[in-house]
Amino acid sequence: MAARYGLDDLCETHDGNDALARSAVSRPLNEKVHMRSDIVPGAVFPDYELSDHTGKHRKLSELQGPDPMILVLGRGGYCPKDRRQAEGLVQLHRELEVAYCRLVTITTDNITETNEYRTGVAAHWPFLSDARRKVQKDLDIAEYTDPLHNPMIPHTIVLEPGLVIYKIYSGYWFFGPAHDGRSPSGPACCYQEMQA
């Protein structure tokens, strides 16, 4: 029951003049981006165990605890789009914390690169390393346009307690005005929908 975690308060802090809650380029998963067919809203997301930025093995369920969680699957610290997204998430993370919502980033960087990425954007949430491409392969989200780095296609997944998938976004989640200049449409707005 994500509706009991104060997430409505988070959306209320983002009025029409606040750019943090707006998504400029994310789109729901059903628009020509493919992921493993059982990864859909209402399903339980896999409880991956990966090393965090310090080298400690962490399970997603441990990081989530009893709270909702936003899971960002990224390309890595080498990518300027990923870095920009993480810089924007630094601002949102402060509000997520007071709304009892967790934030976790997974990239295909090795542990050293993951730690450098997290430190470089001044993030305070866990970054997990998927250098062996476990998540990328299991979810079938390998990005074919960059064979040098072999990253995963970026996704943002909003999870209710118990790793239950609420909504999946494909692409980068940037901060700025929505295309129509109206209400927020990205993952931060999902909190409002979860209240209904």
C-alpha positions in Angstrom: 0.0 0.0 0.0 2.2 2.8 -1.2 -0.6 5.2 -0.5 0.4 5.3 3.2 4.0 6.6 2.8 3.5 10.4 2.4 4.1 10.3 -1.3 1.2 12.6 -2.0 3.1 15.2 0.0 6.0 15.0 -2.4 3.9 15.7 -5.4 2.2 18.6 -3.6 5.5 20.3 -3.1 5.9 20.5 -6.9 3.5 23.1 -8.0 3.2 24.4 -11.5 6.4 26.4 -11.2 8.6 23.6 -9.9 10.6 21.9 -12.6 11.8 18.9 -10.5 8.8 16.8 -10.9 8.5 17.2 -14.6 9.7 14.6 -17.1 10.8 15.8 -20.5 11.7 12.6 -22.3 10.6 9.6 -20.3 7.9 7.4 -21.9 6.0 4.5 -20.6 7.5 1.1 -21.4 4.7 0.1 -23.9 6.1 2.4 -26.6 8.5 0.3 -28.7 11.0 -0.5 -26.0 11.3 -4.2 -25.1 12.1 -5.7 -21.8 11.6 -9.2 -20.5 7.8 -9.9 -21.0 7.0 -10.6 -17.3 8.4 -7.3 -16.1 5.1 -5.4 -16.1 3.1 -3.2 -13.6 1.7 -5.4 -10.8 4.5 -8.0 -11.1 7.3 -8.4 -8.5 10.6 -7.1 -9.7 13.6 -9.5 -9.3 15.4 -9.1 -6.0 18.9 -8.7 -7.5 22.0 -8.9 -5.3 24.8 -6.7 -6.5 27.8 -4.9 -5.0 27.2 -1.3 -4.0 29.7 1.6 -4.5 31.7 0.4 -1.4 31.9 -3.2 -2.6 29.3 -4.5 -0.1 26.7 -7.0 -1.5 23.2 -5.6 -1.3 19.8 -7.0 -2.2 17.2 -4.7 -3.6 14.7 -5.9 -1.0 17.1 -4.9 1.8 17.6 -1.4 0.3 13.9 -0.9 -0.2 12.7 -2.1 3.3 9.0 -1.4 3.8 9.0 1.8 1.6 8.3 2.6 -2.1 11.5 2.8 -4.2 12.6 4.4 -7.4 15.1 2.2 -9.3 17.2 3.9 -11.9 18.9 1.6 -14.4 21.6 3.6 -16.2 24.3 3.4 -18.7 27.1 4.6 -16.4 29.2 7.5 -15.2 30.9 7.9 -18.6 27.6 9.0 -20.2 26.8 12.7 -20.0 23.0 12.0 -20.1 23.3 9.6 -17.2 25.4 12.1 -15.2 22.8 14.9 -15.9 20.0 12.7 -14.7 21.9 11.8 -11.5 22.6 15.4 -10.8 18.9 16.2 -11.0 18.1 13.3 -8.8 20.3 14.8 -6.1 17.7 17.5 -5.6 14.7 15.1 -5.7 16.4 12.7 -3.3 16.1 15.1 -0.4 12.3 15.1 -0.9 12.2 11.4 -1.4 13.8 10.8 1.9 11.2 12.8 3.9 8.5 11.0 1.9 9.9 7.6 3.0 10.8 6.6 -0.5 14.1 5.0 -1.4 16.2 5.7 -4.5 18.7 3.2 -6.0 20.8 3.4 -9.1 22.2 0.4 -11.0 24.8 0.8 -13.8 27.1 -1.4 -15.7 30.1 0.4 -14.3 32.7 -1.6 -12.2 32.8 -0.8 -8.5 35.6 1.8 -8.8 33.7 3.6 -11.6 30.4 3.3 -9.7 32.0 5.0 -6.6 33.5 7.7 -8.7 30.2 8.3 -10.5 28.3 8.5 -7.2 30.9 10.9 -5.6 31.2 13.0 -8.8 27.5 13.9 -8.8 27.3 14.3 -5.0 24.7 11.5 -4.6 23.8 10.1 -1.2 21.8 7.1 -2.2 23.1 3.6 -3.1 24.7 3.0 -6.5 25.0 -0.7 -7.4 27.5 -2.1 -9.9 26.3 -4.6 -12.5 29.7 -5.0 -14.2 28.9 -8.6 -15.1 25.7 -7.4 -16.9 23.5 -9.7 -14.7 20.5 -7.2 -14.7 21.1 -6.2 -18.3 21.0 -9.8 -19.5 18.3 -11.0 -17.3 15.9 -8.1 -18.2 17.1 -8.2 -21.9 17.9 -4.5 -22.0 21.3 -4.5 -23.7 21.9 -1.3 -25.6 23.1 -2.3 -29.1 24.3 1.2 -30.1 27.4 1.2 -27.8 29.4 -2.0 -28.1 32.4 -0.4 -26.5 30.7 0.2 -23.1 28.0 -2.5 -23.5 25.5 -0.6 -21.3 21.9 -1.3 -20.6 19.0 0.7 -22.0 18.2 3.3 -19.4 14.9 2.7 -17.4 13.3 4.2 -14.3 11.1 1.8 -12.4 8.8 2.9 -9.6 8.3 0.1 -7.1 5.7 -0.2 -4.4 6.7 -2.0 -1.2 7.6 -5.6 -1.7 9.3 -4.8 -5.1 5.9 -4.7 -6.8 6.2 -2.8 -10.1 4.0 0.3 -10.2 5.3 1.9 -13.4 8.2 1.5 -15.8 9.7 4.4 -17.8 12.1 3.8 -20.7 14.8 6.4 -21.5 16.2 9.3 -19.5 14.3 11.0 -16.7 15.3 14.7 -17.1 14.2 17.6 -15.0 12.5 20.5 -16.7 9.2 21.6 -18.1 6.9 19.0 -19.5 6.4 19.2 -23.2 2.9 20.6 -22.8 3.9 23.0 -20.0 1.3 21.5 -17.7 1.3 18.9 -14.9 4.2 16.6 -14.1 4.3 13.4 -16.1 7.4 11.5 -14.9 8.1 9.1 -12.1 7.7 11.8 -9.4 4.1 12.2 -10.6 3.5 8.4 -10.0 3.2 9.2 -6.3 0.1 11.1 -6.9 -1.4 8.2 -8.9 -0.4 5.7 -6.3 -2.6 7.6 -3.9 -5.7 7.1 -6.0 
